[in-house]
Amino acid sequence: VALPGGCAIGARPVDLHLKGLEKMGAKFELAEGYINGTCNGGLKGAHITFDFPTVGGTENLLMAASLAEGESILENAAREPEVEDLANFLNAMGAKITGQGTSVIRVEGVKSLKGCSYRVMPDRIEAGTYMCAAAITDGELLIEDCPYQELDAVSYKLREMGVWLEETDEGVLVRRDGPLVGTDVTTQPHPGFPTDMQAQFMVVMCMASGAGTIEEKIFENRFMHVQELARLGADIRLKGRTAMVRGGKPLFGAPVMASDLRASASLVIAGLAAEGKTEISRIYHLDRGYENIEAKLSGVGATIWREKE
């Protein structure tokens, strides 16, 4: 398999994936940019402790352990809702997994999995993005099928800034509850504030009165949207892994460039609030995490469309 790519938001090491699989009996060597893996005799259950609660690593080893021989224990496992959802899906296929949603997951390997019908959880980051869009445009949105409980950290900070959220039978109602005020945010593994909401939240802080800070503790290069937001008139200063945002200044449309998936989303919602036209290039990043975002936003009143470059 090729070494990982994805968004240019920092290092994407797979060492925790490989260490875990090696404990289960696999062997790896790196050759010419590719990871070559072999496994003689099948994977065996193992006791694995992650150095960091890696989402992809936990998911990878969950799948491997489901069909490995014997019991596996994953300690310091990622607790993200998507990890829990994957475990529930595997269980529906016949796996024997317990402890999902906690930092210790136990897996008793089975000989085979069977097909099943399963509904994947709604995308909490997409829902959070629309919450931010409602806040910065002083609009009112009803977000249907919103995974509200999985957005606790985001909802808490939005309320702190002056956003009104209400869970109803139809979905979650979001609107501004007066002027927005600045706050401080630190990204953390779940259940902390998600790194995937950092860029969108920064735009909300740009529209708020007063100052606030965002400290990024997950990825070391996840502030590439800052210089693009500055083109729109945002006042943001960077110091290491901390962004200091002085909000309350109007944003003005300008040509900007998307550098990664969540940066793209932040520029889209900033464009909704900016005066004039905002043109965002390299939107192929956006399509990696949002389906028909322009159709969904135009359906609730945004003037947004897609053009060929």
C-alpha positions in Angstrom: 0.0 0.0 0.0 1.2 3.5 -0.8 2.3 5.8 2.1 -0.7 8.0 3.1 -1.6 11.3 1.5 -4.8 13.2 2.2 -5.0 16.9 3.3 -1.8 18.7 3.9 -2.5 19.5 7.5 0.6 18.0 9.0 2.3 14.6 9.4 0.2 11.6 8.7 2.2 8.8 10.4 1.0 5.2 10.2 3.4 3.9 12.8 0.7 3.2 15.3 -1.2 1.2 12.7 1.9 -0.8 11.8 3.0 -1.4 15.4 -0.4 -2.8 16.3 -0.5 -5.1 13.3 3.0 -6.3 14.0 1.9 -7.2 17.5 -0.8 -9.3 15.9 1.8 -11.2 13.7 2.2 -9.1 10.5 5.6 -8.0 9.2 6.2 -4.8 7.2 9.0 -3.2 5.2 9.2 0.1 3.5 10.4 0.1 -0.2 10.3 3.0 -2.7 7.4 4.8 -1.0 5.3 1.7 -0.5 4.6 -0.4 2.6 4.9 -4.1 1.9 3.1 -6.3 4.4 3.2 -10.1 4.9 1.5 -12.3 7.5 2.2 -16.1 7.8 -0.3 -18.1 9.7 -2.9 -15.3 10.1 -3.3 -12.6 12.6 -3.4 -13.4 16.4 -5.1 -11.5 19.1 -2.8 -9.1 21.1 -2.8 -6.5 23.9 -2.1 -3.2 22.2 -1.7 0.2 23.9 -1.7 3.2 21.7 0.8 6.1 22.4 -2.0 8.5 21.2 -5.7 7.8 20.7 -5.5 7.5 16.9 -8.9 7.3 15.2 -7.7 5.6 12.0 -5.4 3.3 13.9 -8.2 2.2 16.3 -10.5 1.6 13.3 -7.8 -0.4 11.4 -7.0 -2.6 14.4 -10.7 -3.1 15.3 -11.3 -4.6 11.8 -8.1 -6.7 12.0 -8.9 -8.0 15.5 -12.4 -8.9 14.5 -11.1 -11.8 12.4 -7.8 -12.5 14.3 -7.5 -15.6 16.3 -8.1 -15.1 20.0 -8.8 -12.0 22.1 -7.4 -8.5 21.4 -7.4 -5.6 23.9 -7.0 -2.0 22.6 -6.0 0.5 25.3 -5.9 4.3 24.9 -8.3 3.7 22.0 -10.0 6.6 20.2 -13.4 7.3 21.6 -14.8 9.2 18.6 -18.5 8.4 17.7 -17.3 7.1 14.3 -15.2 4.4 16.0 -18.1 3.3 18.1 -20.3 3.3 15.0 -17.8 1.0 13.2 -17.7 -1.4 16.1 -21.5 -1.5 16.1 -21.5 -2.2 12.4 -18.9 -5.0 12.8 -21.0 -6.5 15.6 -24.0 -6.5 13.3 -21.9 -8.6 10.9 -21.0 -11.1 13.7 -18.0 -9.6 15.4 -17.6 -9.7 19.2 -16.6 -6.3 20.3 -17.2 -4.6 23.7 -16.1 -1.3 25.2 -16.5 0.8 22.1 -16.9 4.5 23.0 -14.4 4.0 25.9 -10.6 4.0 26.0 -10.4 0.2 26.4 -12.0 -2.0 23.7 -12.0 -5.8 23.8 -12.4 -7.9 20.7 -12.9 -11.7 20.6 -11.9 -12.8 17.1 -14.4 -14.8 15.0 -13.8 -17.0 12.0 -15.9 -15.0 9.6 -18.3 -12.1 9.2 -21.7 -12.1 7.5 -23.5 -9.4 5.5 -26.0 -7.1 7.2 -28.1 -4.0 6.7 -26.8 -1.1 8.7 -27.5 2.6 8.8 -24.2 4.7 9.2 -24.5 7.5 11.7 -25.0 11.1 10.2 -21.9 13.2 9.7 -21.4 15.3 12.9 -18.8 17.6 11.2 -21.1 18.4 8.4 -23.9 19.2 10.9 -21.5 21.3 12.9 -20.5 23.2 9.8 -24.1 24.2 9.1 -24.5 25.3 12.8 -21.6 27.7 12.2 -23.1 28.9 8.9 -26.4 29.7 10.7 -24.5 31.6 13.5 -22.4 33.8 11.2 -25.2 34.8 8.8 -27.7 35.5 11.7 -29.9 33.0 10.1 -32.1 30.2 11.4 -31.6 26.6 10.4 -33.4 23.4 11.2 -30.8 20.6 10.8 -32.6 17.3 10.3 -31.1 14.0 11.5 -28.5 15.9 13.4 -26.2 13.8 15.7 -26.6 16.4 18.5 -25.3 14.3 21.4 -22.0 13.7 19.5 -21.6 17.5 19.1 -21.5 18.4 22.8 -18.2 20.2 22.8 -19.2 22.3 19.7 -22.7 23.1 21.0 -21.2 24.2 24.4 -18.8 26.6 22.7 -21.5 27.9 20.3 -23.8 28.6 23.3 -21.0 30.4 25.1 -20.7 32.7 22.0 -24.4 33.5 21.9 -25.9 30.9 19.6 -29.3 29.4 20.5 -29.7 25.6 20.0 -32.8 23.6 20.6 -33.4 19.9 20.0 -36.9 19.3 18.6 -38.8 16.3 17.1 -37.9 17.5 13.6 -34.2 18.2 14.2 -31.9 20.8 15.9 -32.9 24.4 15.6 -30.0 26.8 15.4 -30.1 30.6 15.5 -28.2 33.5 17.0 -29.4 34.6 20.4 -28.1 38.2 20.3 -24.6 39.4 19.3 -21.8 36.9 19.1 -19.0 37.2 21.6 -15.4 35.8 21.4 -14.3 32.7 23.3 -11.3 30.4 23.6 -11.1 26.9 22.1 -8.5 24.1 22.4 -8.8 21.1 20.0 -8.6 17.7 21.7 -9.4 14.0 21.0 -13.0 13.1 21.6 -14.9 14.1 23.8 -13.0 17.3 23.5 -13.5 20.0 20.8 -12.9 18.3 17.4 -10.0 19.4 15.2 -12.3 19.0 12.2 -14.4 21.9 13.4 -11.5 24.3 14.2 -11.5 26.1 10.8 -15.2 26.6 10.7 -15.3 27.9 14.3 -12.6 30.4 13.5 -14.9 32.1 11.1 -17.6 32.4 13.8 -15.0 34.0 16.0 -14.1 36.4 13.2 -17.8 37.6 13.3 -17.9 37.9 17.1 -17.1 41.0 19.1 -13.9 40.9 21.2 -11.0 38.5 21.0 -10.5 34.8 21.3 -7.9 32.1 20.8 -7.8 28.7 19.1 -5.1 26.3 20.2 -4.6 23.4 17.8 -3.3 20.3 19.6 -3.9 17.5 17.0 -2.3 18.6 13.8 0.8 20.9 13.6 -0.1 22.5 10.2 -3.8 23.1 10.4 -3.9 26.9 10.1 -3.5 27.2 6.3 -6.9 28.8 6.1 -5.7 31.8 8.2 -4.0 33.6 5.3 -7.0 33.0 3.1 -9.4 34.4 5.7 -7.0 37.4 6.0 -7.7 38.1 2.3 -11.4 38.5 3.3 -10.4 41.0 6.0 -10.1 38.8 9.1 -7.7 39.9 11.9 -5.9 36.7 13.0 -2.4 36.4 14.4 -0.6 33.1 14.6 1.9 32.1 17.3 3.0 28.5 17.1 -0.1 26.3 17.4 -2.3 29.2 18.7 -4.4 31.6 16.6 -5.5 34.8 18.2 -8.7 36.1 16.6 -9.8 39.7 16.9 -13.4 39.6 15.7 -16.1 42.1 14.9 -14.6 43.4 11.7 -16.6 43.1 8.4 -15.5 40.6 5.9 -15.3 41.4 2.2 -15.4 39.0 -0.8 -12.1 38.1 -2.5 -10.5 35.3 -4.5 -9.2 32.6 -2.1 -7.7 29.2 -2.4 -8.7 26.0 -0.5 -5.8 24.1 1.0 -7.6 21.2 2.6 -11.1 19.8 3.4 -12.1 21.8 6.5 -10.3 25.0 5.3 -12.6 24.8 2.2 -15.7 24.6 4.4 -14.5 27.6 6.4 -14.0 29.7 3.3 -17.5 28.7 2.0 -19.2 29.8 5.2 -17.0 33.0 5.4 -18.1 33.8 1.9 -21.8 33.6 3.1 -21.1 36.4 5.6 -18.6 38.5 3.5 -19.9 41.5 1.6 -19.6 41.0 -2.2 -18.5 37.9 -4.1 -16.1 35.3 -2.8 -14.5 32.9 -5.3 -13.0 29.7 -3.9 -10.6 27.7 -6.0 -9.4 24.1 -5.6 -12.8 23.0 -4.3 -12.0 19.3 -5.0 -10.9 19.3 -1.3 -14.5 20.2 -0.3 -16.0 17.2 -2.1 -14.0 14.8 0.0 -16.2 15.7 3.0 -19.4 17.3 1.8 -22.0 16.1 -0.6 -23.7 18.8 -2.7 -22.9 21.5 -0.2 -23.8 24.3 -2.7 -27.2 22.7 -3.3 -27.9 22.4 0.4 -26.9 26.0 1.1 -28.7 27.5 -1.9 -31.8 25.5 -0.7 -31.9 27.7 2.5 -31.2 31.0 0.8 -27.5 31.3 0.0 -26.3 32.6 -3.3 -23.8 30.0 -4.2 -22.9 28.1 -7.3 -20.1 25.9 -8.8 -18.2 26.9 -11.9 -15.5 25.1 -13.9 -12.1 26.6 -13.5 
